[in-house]
């Protein structure tokens, strides 16, 4: 797996990702590129200096900024272990479940906002969903190094498990009640649907409720990652208000 770009590589280094080697543009050891070199050297990671043509040929995104790390494939977290650890650490549980998100740009953006919002974990299904790819890592701006991403065999079973653990699971859908009227202060999971299809009918039925984002324009839907950001930050707002009424 390739991690491209200065910020993404720095985040991967800080997050403890398993990096086999880092390719740096020859002569590029100043500024933030120099920080990459220093961190890699301190961690004992092999660093090679190469010509721009080599990086261009190696790059998938074509936006490498003179830095490409070669890392092992992403290792997903176990949902039950993640929940148990979060309970031991204290605080309210906060999950995002993605139902059929297949665009790596959407997944990367969701992971980035999940990190900002302090989400416990992002949960994705094994099938009919994009996984953590080079593009996802780049779009997340390195947040994949900090957010736990759980891959489950069946999303509906994950919904059932979370409900049994006392987590309120809410599906996001245009026909739901306004999210601004929902209580998101407790242990909460929000299910966000994929591009075009939304949350599947059975998954929605299994949830404790359905919430929506009020919309007043001519376009009747929001991008999955944008909708997710709005929903997560409504939960953040409520939780801050609860602590500081």
C-alpha angles and dihedrals in degrees: 000000000000123000110197132193134039098266095045092049092047090051090048090052092048091045094054098246115172103253121183098191143339125225115209130187108259112262092011103122100121129099118354092347085060089053089055090051093048094048092046092050092048090051093048093244117155112251124193127188114221141172121267090248090060092052092045091054092045095046123099098184095040087221100093097137089213095300130095125167123200107216137174117261116283114272112218123219127240113249096219093047090047093052092046092051092047090052091051091051092051130225131095121311116242121182135175117206117194116207109201102335103165102166111094090207090058092047092048092050092048091051090049094053091041089059091049092048095049097244117182093222145332113236123205131177121244094235133048092015136095116248131211105299134165089268092051091052092049095047091047088058089231096311090128086077090062108030120076111233116197121197114203132190093229127018093205090057088051090053091051092048094051092048090051088053091056097259116141107229118203127185120216112228136146091241095056131100117277111281087223088069095049125097107237097164098098132061100314141177124190122203115210121191129227132255111307100343102066122196113342116251096244093047090050091049091053093054123095091237147339125247131190139194113237111244129191105174134090095259107079101205142048129222109266094243093046091049090047091052092052092049095046094049092049086058090047090050092051093047093050090048090051092054094042108030 
